[in-house]
């Protein structure tokens, strides 16, 4: 939701106002019996520095690098609204762009090809501090030593930098806004249409099947998990054995169960 984030670009493209649809979350951790409430990055750095005074300089250095790396990650995001993976950098900008990537993204490049544990070990010695900074790894569902630093960076550390947001007035309000935009532009939103199969021909997507109906399309966006999408909706018979093995090896992230209480 920050100024160069993909969702921000989407809202601008659709003419929607962020403040009408999203509200920033408050963040609170309970660590060893202590409640830690965070309003922004500066407050978090100050609080951590008081909790771990011997790591004060390292804490500031860590978040300084993280912020610079985050900006580098989104350096070219304005072109397509989101950072591009290496294979698309080559396809869109050419090989020279990829070769120049380490020089043009020196801080973010330092987060690639390392685990989150390795990155934390570069800055910190206090194990309690490192444990606290791993609190949001539940979003990924892996341990620090098995979490790529780049994944932890975009999925977890970014929350410390720019916070998290929740839909204002419930998720349905945002869904309705998207539905209206689609219909205004000549599209159609079909409710109660559970997809039974992703139709392929010659290993290329041709649409989706809903009961006895087929909706033709050369592009299908699936919001199901990878295993359901490829092994059930696409079907193993339409995939390479090596790819099937890879999909089956993926570890499912833990589900999130939230309870809202009001008095």
Backbone as CSV, one residue per row, in Angstrom:
resi,resn,N_x,N_y,N_z,CA_x,CA_y,CA_z,C_x,C_y,C_z
1,UNK,0.809,-1.211,0.000,0.000,0.000,0.000,0.848,1.268,0.000
2,UNK,2.189,1.133,0.034,3.007,2.338,0.010,2.932,2.958,-1.385
3,UNK,3.542,4.135,-1.566,3.322,4.916,-2.786,3.718,4.200,-4.071
4,UNK,4.667,3.245,-4.002,5.070,2.533,-5.208,4.615,1.077,-5.199
5,UNK,3.708,0.749,-4.294,3.221,-0.622,-4.203,2.259,-0.978,-5.325
6,UNK,2.199,-2.259,-5.722,1.316,-2.701,-6.804,-0.149,-2.338,-6.606
7,UNK,-0.638,-2.464,-5.365,-2.052,-2.150,-5.115,-2.307,-0.651,-5.263
8,UNK,-1.328,0.160,-4.883,-1.459,1.607,-5.058,-1.585,1.956,-6.533
9,UNK,-0.747,1.328,-7.366,-0.818,1.562,-8.817,-2.166,1.108,-9.378
10,UNK,-2.670,-0.026,-8.874,-3.960,-0.531,-9.341,-5.076,0.457,-9.007
11,UNK,-5.075,0.955,-7.774,-6.107,1.903,-7.364,-6.053,3.181,-8.197
12,UNK,-4.853,3.663,-8.478,-4.697,4.860,-9.311,-5.221,4.611,-10.718
13,UNK,-4.898,3.431,-11.251,-5.340,3.074,-12.606,-6.863,3.000,-12.683
14,UNK,-7.488,2.529,-11.615,-8.944,2.361,-11.598,-9.679,3.607,-11.116
15,UNK,-8.920,4.598,-10.664,-9.557,5.822,-10.183,-10.185,5.670,-8.816
16,UNK,-9.679,4.724,-8.027,-10.201,4.499,-6.677,-9.312,5.187,-5.649
17,UNK,-9.892,5.593,-4.528,-9.160,6.308,-3.495,-8.823,5.350,-2.349
18,UNK,-7.535,5.241,-2.047,-7.059,4.302,-1.034,-7.759,4.491,0.308
19,UNK,-7.869,5.747,0.738,-8.445,6.035,2.047,-9.916,5.638,2.158
20,UNK,-10.596,5.508,1.016,-12.005,5.089,1.031,-12.155,3.596,1.239
21,UNK,-11.102,2.854,0.936,-11.215,1.402,0.905,-10.322,0.668,1.908
22,UNK,-9.259,1.327,2.380,-8.321,0.638,3.267,-7.977,1.493,4.486
23,UNK,-7.680,0.829,5.580,-7.259,1.500,6.803,-6.015,0.771,7.321
24,UNK,-5.066,1.538,7.832,-3.825,0.932,8.310,-4.046,0.191,9.622
25,UNK,-3.479,-0.994,9.723,-3.594,-1.795,10.936,-2.728,-1.229,12.057
26,UNK,-3.154,-1.449,13.271,-2.255,-1.270,14.407,-1.567,-2.614,14.619
27,UNK,-0.336,-2.571,15.105,0.441,-3.804,15.249,0.876,-3.982,16.690
28,UNK,0.648,-5.170,17.229,1.034,-5.452,18.603,1.603,-6.866,18.696
29,UNK,2.744,-6.970,19.353,3.362,-8.267,19.601,3.390,-8.504,21.110
30,UNK,3.287,-9.758,21.499,3.491,-10.133,22.890,4.729,-11.015,22.910
31,UNK,5.822,-10.467,23.454,7.106,-11.153,23.434,7.613,-11.325,24.863
32,UNK,7.679,-12.579,25.309,8.139,-12.911,26.660,7.367,-12.124,27.724
33,UNK,6.042,-12.093,27.534,5.166,-11.458,28.498,5.058,-9.954,28.370
34,UNK,5.760,-9.369,27.401,5.734,-7.917,27.222,4.942,-7.553,25.971
35,UNK,4.048,-6.591,26.117,3.280,-6.117,24.963,4.068,-5.053,24.217
36,UNK,4.190,-5.234,22.916,4.935,-4.299,22.078,3.988,-3.769,21.015
37,UNK,3.658,-2.498,21.104,2.740,-1.887,20.148,3.524,-0.948,19.229
38,UNK,3.262,-1.048,17.930,4.033,-0.313,16.940,3.120,0.591,16.126
39,UNK,3.487,1.857,16.043,2.731,2.788,15.215,3.385,3.024,13.872
40,UNK,4.731,3.121,13.885,5.469,3.342,12.644,6.895,2.831,12.815
41,UNK,7.688,2.937,11.766,9.045,2.402,11.784,9.913,3.085,12.837
42,UNK,9.809,4.404,12.942,10.634,5.139,13.902,10.349,4.674,15.333
43,UNK,9.066,4.460,15.635,8.693,3.977,16.971,9.256,2.575,17.208
44,UNK,9.209,1.743,16.184,9.697,0.371,16.302,11.200,0.354,16.562
45,UNK,11.948,1.171,15.803,13.398,1.238,15.979,13.740,1.728,17.382
46,UNK,13.024,2.759,17.843,13.256,3.312,19.176,12.970,2.287,20.261
47,UNK,11.867,1.557,20.100,11.476,0.553,21.091,12.490,-0.591,21.137
48,UNK,12.899,-1.075,19.957,13.882,-2.162,19.902,15.221,-1.729,20.493
49,UNK,15.589,-0.470,20.254,16.858,0.044,20.769,16.862,0.077,22.288
50,UNK,15.698,0.344,22.889,15.586,0.351,24.351,15.580,-1.081,24.901
51,UNK,14.957,-1.986,24.172,14.893,-3.382,24.610,16.234,-4.081,24.462
52,UNK,16.975,-3.713,23.420,18.262,-4.346,23.132,19.332,-3.268,22.936
53,UNK,19.733,-2.593,24.017,20.646,-1.442,23.908,21.995,-1.772,23.277
54,UNK,22.485,-3.006,23.457,23.782,-3.362,22.868,23.705,-3.507,21.350
55,UNK,22.488,-3.583,20.826,22.299,-3.752,19.376,21.767,-2.469,18.729
56,UNK,21.784,-1.361,19.474,21.160,-0.116,19.002,21.664,0.304,17.625
57,UNK,22.970,0.367,17.432,23.529,0.796,16.153,23.197,-0.199,15.050
58,UNK,23.218,-1.473,15.379,22.920,-2.508,14.390,21.456,-2.467,13.945
59,UNK,20.578,-2.140,14.892,19.148,-2.033,14.568,18.923,-0.913,13.563
60,UNK,19.511,0.229,13.811,19.383,1.362,12.889,19.971,1.017,11.526
61,UNK,21.128,0.350,11.528,21.786,-0.020,10.271,20.945,-1.024,9.486
62,UNK,20.343,-1.980,10.201,19.524,-3.005,9.547,18.340,-2.378,8.816
63,UNK,17.613,-1.519,9.515,16.422,-0.929,8.894,16.783,0.127,7.846
64,UNK,17.934,0.754,7.982,18.386,1.693,6.957,18.649,0.945,5.656
65,UNK,19.350,-0.189,5.773,19.614,-0.989,4.580,18.322,-1.562,4.019
66,UNK,17.440,-2.040,4.905,16.181,-2.628,4.468,15.351,-1.620,3.670
67,UNK,15.310,-0.382,4.138,14.529,0.637,3.445,15.132,0.957,2.079
68,UNK,16.454,1.063,2.016,17.120,1.331,0.742,16.919,0.167,-0.221
69,UNK,17.002,-1.052,0.312,16.811,-2.242,-0.521,15.379,-2.316,-1.044
70,UNK,14.425,-1.946,-0.186,13.021,-1.984,-0.586,12.752,-1.007,-1.720
71,UNK,13.343,0.170,-1.641,13.181,1.164,-2.705,13.825,0.678,-4.004
72,UNK,14.963,-0.005,-3.879,15.630,-0.544,-5.066,14.804,-1.655,-5.704
73,UNK,14.175,-2.479,-4.861,13.341,-3.577,-5.362,12.222,-3.045,-6.246
74,UNK,11.690,-1.864,-5.876,10.578,-1.268,-6.613,11.030,-0.152,-7.562
75,UNK,12.331,-0.131,-7.844,12.911,0.939,-8.654,12.235,1.087,-10.012
76,UNK,11.973,-0.018,-10.669,11.363,0.011,-12.004,9.896,-0.388,-11.989
77,UNK,9.302,-0.420,-10.790,7.923,-0.906,-10.648,6.909,-0.034,-11.368
78,UNK,7.212,1.244,-11.541,6.245,2.157,-12.159,5.895,1.755,-13.588
79,UNK,6.809,1.057,-14.255,6.583,0.687,-15.657,5.446,-0.316,-15.788
80,UNK,5.453,-1.349,-14.940,4.413,-2.379,-15.003,3.593,-2.464,-13.714
81,UNK,3.880,-1.586,-12.762,3.104,-1.577,-11.529,3.578,-2.543,-10.478
82,UNK,4.624,-3.315,-10.772,5.147,-4.291,-9.820,6.558,-4.679,-10.220
83,UNK,7.413,-5.076,-9.266,8.759,-5.538,-9.624,8.678,-6.788,-10.495
84,UNK,9.652,-6.949,-11.379,9.662,-8.101,-12.277,10.698,-9.123,-11.831
85,UNK,10.392,-10.419,-11.935,11.387,-11.452,-11.637,12.466,-11.462,-12.712
86,UNK,13.577,-12.122,-12.427,14.748,-12.096,-13.314,14.426,-12.477,-14.753
87,UNK,13.601,-13.541,-14.939,13.314,-14.000,-16.302,12.546,-12.967,-17.106
88,UNK,11.701,-12.184,-16.418,10.955,-11.150,-17.130,11.782,-9.887,-17.330
89,UNK,12.747,-9.646,-16.441,13.663,-8.521,-16.638,14.397,-8.703,-17.953
90,UNK,14.854,-9.927,-18.217,15.554,-10.241,-19.468,14.620,-10.087,-20.653
91,UNK,13.416,-10.620,-20.522,12.469,-10.597,-21.632,12.036,-9.185,-21.985
92,UNK,11.830,-8.340,-20.978,11.311,-6.997,-21.203,12.417,-5.990,-21.507
93,UNK,13.512,-6.049,-20.709,14.547,-5.029,-20.822,15.825,-5.505,-21.503
94,UNK,15.980,-6.839,-21.671,17.183,-7.370,-22.301,18.217,-7.843,-21.294
95,UNK,19.208,-8.601,-21.788,20.211,-9.210,-20.926,21.084,-8.169,-20.220
96,UNK,21.340,-7.050,-20.882,22.197,-6.021,-20.294,21.608,-5.502,-18.984
97,UNK,20.286,-5.353,-18.946,19.606,-4.884,-17.742,19.831,-5.856,-16.589
98,UNK,19.756,-7.149,-16.891,19.958,-8.158,-15.854,21.409,-8.157,-15.377
99,UNK,22.347,-8.003,-16.299,23.758,-7.959,-15.928,24.069,-6.743,-15.059
100,UNK,23.342,-5.654,-15.294,23.552,-4.430,-14.515,22.781,-4.424,-13.199
101,UNK,21.949,-5.464,-12.997,21.069,-5.485,-11.819,21.828,-5.344,-10.496
102,UNK,22.918,-6.093,-10.282,23.639,-5.957,-9.003,24.156,-4.541,-8.783
103,UNK,24.630,-3.883,-9.835,25.157,-2.525,-9.699,24.048,-1.514,-9.455
104,UNK,22.882,-1.732,-10.104,21.780,-0.795,-9.970,20.946,-1.040,-8.718
105,UNK,21.090,-2.235,-8.128,20.326,-2.586,-6.923,21.268,-3.166,-5.868
106,UNK,22.290,-2.427,-5.454,23.316,-2.977,-4.555,22.797,-3.449,-3.205
107,UNK,21.818,-2.756,-2.641,21.297,-3.146,-1.328,20.353,-4.336,-1.442
108,UNK,19.427,-4.283,-2.404,18.485,-5.390,-2.557,19.204,-6.663,-3.014
109,UNK,20.223,-6.508,-3.823,20.976,-7.667,-4.304,21.574,-8.445,-3.127
110,UNK,21.860,-7.705,-2.035,22.407,-8.360,-0.853,21.410,-9.250,-0.132
111,UNK,20.134,-9.134,-0.497,19.103,-9.980,0.102,18.806,-11.219,-0.750
112,UNK,19.369,-11.258,-1.930,19.148,-12.400,-2.819,20.154,-13.512,-2.509
113,UNK,19.740,-14.742,-2.739,20.606,-15.917,-2.556,21.103,-16.094,-1.119
114,UNK,20.346,-15.572,-0.148,20.657,-15.782,1.261,19.369,-16.140,1.989
115,UNK,19.509,-16.830,3.117,18.339,-17.101,3.947,18.118,-15.905,4.866
116,UNK,16.914,-15.802,5.428,16.626,-14.705,6.350,17.518,-14.804,7.584
117,UNK,17.819,-16.031,8.014,18.704,-16.234,9.164,20.089,-15.665,8.881
118,UNK,20.605,-15.933,7.688,21.923,-15.415,7.324,21.932,-13.892,7.334
119,UNK,20.836,-13.299,6.847,20.769,-11.842,6.804,20.704,-11.259,8.219
120,UNK,19.925,-11.882,9.100,19.853,-11.413,10.483,21.196,-11.586,11.187
121,UNK,21.887,-12.690,10.895,23.184,-12.945,11.524,24.235,-11.924,11.091
122,UNK,24.052,-11.326,9.925,24.982,-10.296,9.464,24.954,-9.071,10.377
123,UNK,23.774,-8.790,10.946,23.602,-7.572,11.724,23.574,-7.800,13.237
124,UNK,22.995,-8.924,13.674,22.700,-9.078,15.094,23.353,-10.304,15.729
125,UNK,23.587,-10.182,17.052,24.090,-11.297,17.848,23.041,-11.770,18.849
126,UNK,22.173,-10.854,19.283,21.168,-11.189,20.286,20.088,-12.087,19.679
127,UNK,19.973,-13.302,20.209,19.025,-14.274,19.665,17.575,-13.867,19.910
128,UNK,17.303,-13.193,21.027,15.944,-12.736,21.306,15.503,-11.700,20.278
129,UNK,16.397,-10.809,19.920,16.086,-9.790,18.914,15.792,-10.443,17.573
130,UNK,16.606,-11.416,17.207,16.395,-12.107,15.927,15.074,-12.875,15.940
131,UNK,14.747,-13.457,17.094,13.471,-14.177,17.216,12.295,-13.225,17.031
132,UNK,12.388,-12.054,17.651,11.312,-11.066,17.543,11.137,-10.598,16.101
133,UNK,12.244,-10.409,15.391,12.172,-9.953,14.001,11.674,-11.048,13.052
134,UNK,11.547,-12.265,13.572,11.016,-13.382,12.771,9.535,-13.620,13.048
135,UNK,8.911,-12.745,13.847,7.526,-12.963,14.273,6.559,-13.085,13.104
136,UNK,6.822,-12.358,12.032,5.880,-12.352,10.909,6.144,-13.455,9.879
137,UNK,7.080,-14.347,10.166,7.344,-15.441,9.231,6.166,-16.405,9.122
138,UNK,5.204,-16.261,10.035,3.989,-17.083,9.932,3.280,-16.823,8.607
139,UNK,3.466,-15.624,8.038,2.874,-15.326,6.731,3.427,-16.246,5.653
140,UNK,4.666,-16.704,5.845,5.311,-17.557,4.845,5.201,-19.025,5.235
141,UNK,5.286,-19.290,6.545,5.126,-20.666,7.015,6.396,-21.470,7.048
142,UNK,7.567,-20.794,7.076,8.839,-21.504,7.130,9.714,-20.930,8.236
143,UNK,10.769,-21.651,8.557,11.708,-21.208,9.577,12.723,-20.240,8.963
144,UNK,13.396,-19.417,9.785,14.326,-18.414,9.245,15.417,-18.987,8.358
145,UNK,15.935,-20.182,8.717,17.025,-20.771,7.932,16.548,-21.309,6.590
146,UNK,15.242,-21.539,6.464,14.700,-22.063,5.202,13.891,-21.020,4.433
147,UNK,13.884,-19.796,4.939,13.157,-18.710,4.278,14.127,-17.854,3.479
148,UNK,13.954,-17.748,2.157,14.820,-16.853,1.379,14.716,-15.437,1.941
149,UNK,15.859,-14.767,2.077,15.852,-13.418,2.652,14.969,-12.482,1.839
150,UNK,14.938,-12.674,0.516,14.114,-11.814,-0.341,12.634,-12.014,-0.066
151,UNK,12.226,-13.246,0.257,10.823,-13.519,0.573,10.449,-12.900,1.915
152,UNK,11.321,-13.066,2.904,11.072,-12.465,4.211,11.044,-10.945,4.088
153,UNK,11.868,-10.436,3.207,11.981,-8.993,3.000,10.679,-8.405,2.479
154,UNK,10.136,-9.005,1.430,8.921,-8.461,0.819,7.661,-8.812,1.600
155,UNK,7.642,-9.970,2.261,6.425,-10.401,2.953,6.381,-10.005,4.421
156,UNK,7.538,-9.765,5.036,7.571,-9.502,6.477,8.207,-8.162,6.837
157,UNK,9.456,-7.959,6.410,10.170,-6.734,6.766,9.435,-5.504,6.242
158,UNK,8.751,-5.658,5.110,8.009,-4.525,4.539,6.925,-4.022,5.492
159,UNK,6.399,-4.903,6.342,5.384,-4.494,7.318,5.987,-3.530,8.335
160,UNK,7.251,-3.792,8.705,7.905,-2.881,9.638,8.138,-1.517,8.987
161,UNK,8.430,-1.517,7.682,8.768,-0.277,6.982,7.545,0.587,6.717
162,UNK,6.468,-0.017,6.189,5.319,0.778,5.758,3.987,0.317,6.332
163,UNK,4.022,-0.663,7.222,2.793,-1.090,7.872,1.921,-1.976,6.997
164,UNK,0.857,-2.492,7.599,-0.097,-3.320,6.883,-1.460,-2.651,6.870
165,UNK,-2.294,-3.062,5.929,-3.612,-2.438,5.786,-4.707,-3.493,5.733
166,UNK,-5.894,-3.072,6.113,-7.060,-3.952,6.061,-8.176,-3.218,5.326
167,UNK,-9.041,-3.996,4.691,-10.133,-3.368,3.947,-11.058,-2.608,4.887
168,UNK,-11.435,-1.425,4.497,-12.288,-0.550,5.297,-13.751,-0.898,5.038
169,UNK,-14.493,-1.215,6.096,-15.892,-1.582,5.921,-16.078,-3.003,5.426
170,UNK,-15.014,-3.815,5.547,-15.103,-5.214,5.123,-14.618,-5.415,3.694
171,UNK,-14.193,-6.640,3.402,-13.645,-6.964,2.082,-14.672,-6.796,0.968
172,UNK,-15.958,-6.943,1.303,-16.997,-6.860,0.277,-17.036,-5.484,-0.378
173,UNK,-16.712,-4.446,0.374,-16.727,-3.084,-0.179,-15.701,-2.955,-1.295
174,UNK,-14.515,-3.511,-1.085,-13.466,-3.471,-2.108,-13.869,-4.344,-3.295
175,UNK,-14.439,-5.519,-3.008,-14.881,-6.415,-4.081,-15.954,-5.739,-4.937
176,UNK,-16.878,-5.038,-4.295,-17.931,-4.342,-5.033,-17.353,-3.233,-5.914
177,UNK,-16.329,-2.553,-5.394,-15.695,-1.485,-6.172,-15.054,-2.048,-7.433
178,UNK,-14.372,-3.190,-7.302,-13.751,-3.831,-8.463,-14.813,-4.321,-9.450
179,UNK,-15.903,-4.878,-8.916,-16.999,-5.354,-9.763,-17.572,-4.201,-10.581
180,UNK,-17.765,-3.055,-9.952,-18.323,-1.899,-10.659,-17.405,-1.426,-11.776
181,UNK,-16.104,-1.417,-11.504,-15.132,-0.995,-12.523,-15.174,-1.934,-13.722
182,UNK,-15.233,-3.225,-13.455,-15.280,-4.227,-14.530,-16.526,-4.033,-15.396
183,UNK,-17.663,-3.842,-14.755,-18.917,-3.703,-15.497,-18.986,-2.377,-16.258
184,UNK,-18.439,-1.316,-15.681,-18.410,-0.024,-16.359,-17.615,-0.117,-17.657
185,UNK,-16.587,-0.970,-17.639,-15.725,-1.114,-18.805,-16.147,-2.273,-19.717
186,UNK,-17.389,-2.707,-19.585,-17.928,-3.709,-20.497,-17.713,-5.146,-20.107
187,UNK,-17.137,-5.389,-18.930,-16.915,-6.757,-18.478,-18.127,-7.320,-17.760
188,UNK,-18.053,-8.567,-17.369,-19.167,-9.219,-16.684,-18.628,-10.045,-15.524
189,UNK,-19.253,-9.911,-14.372,-18.857,-10.662,-13.183,-19.894,-11.752,-12.934
190,UNK,-19.454,-13.001,-12.924,-20.353,-14.132,-12.729,-20.200,-14.672,-11.309
191,UNK,-21.250,-14.599,-10.525,-21.228,-15.128,-9.167,-21.717,-16.575,-9.176
192,UNK,-21.377,-17.306,-8.131,-21.812,-18.707,-7.987,-21.404,-19.559,-9.185
193,UNK,-20.222,-19.332,-9.699,-19.677,-20.111,-10.810,-18.368,-20.759,-10.360
194,UNK,-18.447,-21.919,-9.745,-17.269,-22.631,-9.277,-16.592,-23.339,-10.458
195,UNK,-15.343,-23.040,-10.685,-14.597,-23.638,-11.790,-14.257,-25.086,-11.458
196,UNK,-14.620,-25.984,-12.365,-14.332,-27.408,-12.172,-13.039,-27.833,-12.857
197,UNK,-12.678,-27.114,-13.918,-11.502,-27.511,-14.686,-10.935,-26.319,-15.457
198,UNK,-9.607,-26.235,-15.514,-8.949,-25.285,-16.404,-8.706,-26.020,-17.712
199,UNK,-9.318,-25.537,-18.764,-9.262,-26.220,-20.065,-7.939,-25.898,-20.764
200,UNK,-7.251,-26.934,-21.225,-6.008,-26.757,-21.975,-6.067,-27.538,-23.281
201,UNK,-5.364,-27.034,-24.274,-5.221,-27.722,-25.561,-3.780,-27.554,-26.004
202,UNK,-3.099,-28.687,-26.251,-1.699,-28.594,-26.643,-0.857,-27.894,-25.597
203,UNK,-1.191,-28.124,-24.332,-0.484,-27.542,-23.186,-0.567,-26.017,-23.142
204,UNK,-1.616,-25.482,-23.716,-1.886,-24.056,-23.626,-3.285,-23.843,-23.073
205,UNK,-3.424,-22.826,-22.243,-4.717,-22.530,-21.619,-5.725,-22.100,-22.686
206,UNK,-6.934,-22.626,-22.582,-7.990,-22.266,-23.522,-9.259,-21.767,-22.828
207,UNK,-9.263,-21.812,-21.479,-10.435,-21.326,-20.758,-10.703,-22.128,-19.502
208,UNK,-11.939,-22.044,-18.999,-12.327,-22.786,-17.808,-13.671,-23.465,-18.033
209,UNK,-13.880,-24.570,-17.310,-15.138,-25.307,-17.398,-15.893,-25.169,-16.093
210,UNK,-17.150,-24.761,-16.179,-18.035,-24.645,-15.024,-19.255,-25.511,-15.307
211,UNK,-19.324,-26.663,-14.635,-20.360,-27.665,-14.909,-20.316,-28.041,-16.400
212,UNK,-21.379,-27.734,-17.160,-21.374,-28.106,-18.572,-21.054,-26.917,-19.485
213,UNK,-20.645,-25.798,-18.900,-20.305,-24.616,-19.685,-18.793,-24.436,-19.776
214,UNK,-18.327,-23.951,-20.912,-16.915,-23.623,-21.092,-16.795,-22.145,-21.450
215,UNK,-15.993,-21.432,-20.684,-15.732,-20.018,-20.950,-14.338,-19.906,-21.550
216,UNK,-14.276,-19.481,-22.813,-13.028,-19.431,-23.554,-12.168,-18.230,-23.154
217,UNK,-10.868,-18.482,-22.992,-9.921,-17.417,-22.703,-8.506,-17.954,-22.866
218,UNK,-7.605,-17.083,-23.316,-6.201,-17.483,-23.452,-5.427,-17.220,-22.163
219,UNK,-6.094,-16.603,-21.179,-5.469,-16.311,-19.894,-6.434,-16.709,-18.779
220,UNK,-5.916,-17.428,-17.798,-6.710,-17.797,-16.629,-5.931,-17.398,-15.381
221,UNK,-6.566,-16.633,-14.505,-5.947,-16.245,-13.231,-6.628,-17.059,-12.142
222,UNK,-5.863,-17.913,-11.464,-6.438,-18.774,-10.425,-6.047,-18.260,-9.050
223,UNK,-7.027,-18.151,-8.152,-6.710,-17.717,-6.787,-6.651,-18.902,-5.826
224,UNK,-6.647,-20.115,-6.362,-6.474,-21.308,-5.528,-4.981,-21.529,-5.301
225,UNK,-4.638,-22.382,-4.345,-3.226,-22.663,-4.103,-2.628,-23.439,-5.281
226,UNK,-1.307,-23.501,-5.346,-0.612,-24.101,-6.487,-0.979,-25.576,-6.685
227,UNK,-1.093,-26.326,-5.593,-1.401,-27.755,-5.713,-2.790,-27.979,-6.302
228,UNK,-3.779,-27.244,-5.814,-5.136,-27.367,-6.346,-5.184,-26.918,-7.804
229,UNK,-4.524,-25.789,-8.092,-4.548,-25.236,-9.445,-3.977,-26.213,-10.465
230,UNK,-2.774,-26.710,-10.211,-2.094,-27.531,-11.220,-2.461,-29.010,-11.163
231,UNK,-2.552,-29.577,-9.970,-2.784,-31.018,-9.867,-4.254,-31.394,-10.067
232,UNK,-5.179,-30.489,-9.718,-6.597,-30.806,-9.845,-7.265,-30.071,-11.007
233,UNK,-7.118,-28.743,-11.063,-7.816,-27.967,-12.087,-7.184,-28.134,-13.475
234,UNK,-5.858,-28.094,-13.538,-5.181,-28.332,-14.818,-5.083,-29.829,-15.076
235,UNK,-4.665,-30.593,-14.081,-4.564,-32.047,-14.220,-3.140,-32.497,-14.497
236,UNK,-2.697,-33.511,-13.767,-1.328,-34.014,-13.923,-1.042,-34.493,-15.338
237,UNK,-2.069,-34.977,-16.033,-1.870,-35.500,-17.391,-1.446,-34.411,-18.381
238,UNK,-1.605,-33.166,-17.993,-1.247,-32.058,-18.882,0.056,-31.374,-18.483
239,UNK,0.771,-31.965,-17.529,1.979,-31.333,-17.010,3.189,-32.249,-17.105
240,UNK,4.367,-31.663,-17.137,5.612,-32.438,-17.152,5.828,-33.107,-15.802
241,UNK,6.435,-34.257,-15.830,6.670,-35.025,-14.615,7.541,-34.255,-13.619
242,UNK,8.545,-33.550,-14.140,9.446,-32.784,-13.283,8.689,-31.661,-12.573
243,UNK,7.779,-31.005,-13.312,6.995,-29.911,-12.735,6.017,-30.453,-11.702
244,UNK,5.414,-31.598,-11.978,4.480,-32.227,-11.033,5.199,-32.548,-9.724
245,UNK,6.402,-33.081,-9.850,7.196,-33.425,-8.662,7.487,-32.177,-7.839
246,UNK,7.796,-31.080,-8.538,8.083,-29.824,-7.845,6.840,-29.320,-7.102
247,UNK,5.689,-29.329,-7.760,4.454,-28.847,-7.136,4.099,-29.693,-5.921
248,UNK,4.264,-30.998,-6.037,3.947,-31.882,-4.915,4.891,-31.671,-3.736
249,UNK,6.090,-31.169,-4.008,7.081,-30.967,-2.947,6.841,-29.672,-2.160
250,UNK,5.978,-28.805,-2.684,5.742,-27.523,-2.017,5.080,-27.731,-0.662
251,UNK,5.542,-26.967,0.319,4.970,-27.048,1.664,3.848,-26.041,1.788
252,UNK,2.696,-26.510,2.234,1.544,-25.630,2.394,1.771,-24.704,3.588
253,UNK,1.502,-23.411,3.408,1.646,-22.466,4.509,0.475,-22.649,5.479
254,UNK,0.668,-22.316,6.749,-0.426,-22.490,7.726,-1.570,-21.533,7.451
255,UNK,-2.774,-21.985,7.755,-3.934,-21.128,7.590,-3.968,-20.093,8.706
256,UNK,-4.690,-19.019,8.472,-4.815,-17.952,9.467,-6.259,-17.920,9.968
257,UNK,-6.417,-18.044,11.257,-7.758,-18.010,11.842,-7.840,-16.791,12.742
258,UNK,-8.775,-15.888,12.424,-8.892,-14.657,13.197,-10.259,-14.576,13.867
259,UNK,-10.250,-14.102,15.097,-11.492,-13.901,15.831,-11.631,-12.423,16.173
260,UNK,-12.738,-11.819,15.813,-13.003,-10.419,16.127,-13.974,-10.368,17.304
261,UNK,-13.563,-9.729,18.376,-14.393,-9.656,19.582,-14.785,-8.209,19.848
262,UNK,-15.999,-8.005,20.236,-16.459,-6.649,20.554,-17.339,-6.669,21.795
263,UNK,-17.204,-5.624,22.575,-17.983,-5.565,23.806,-19.066,-4.527,23.716
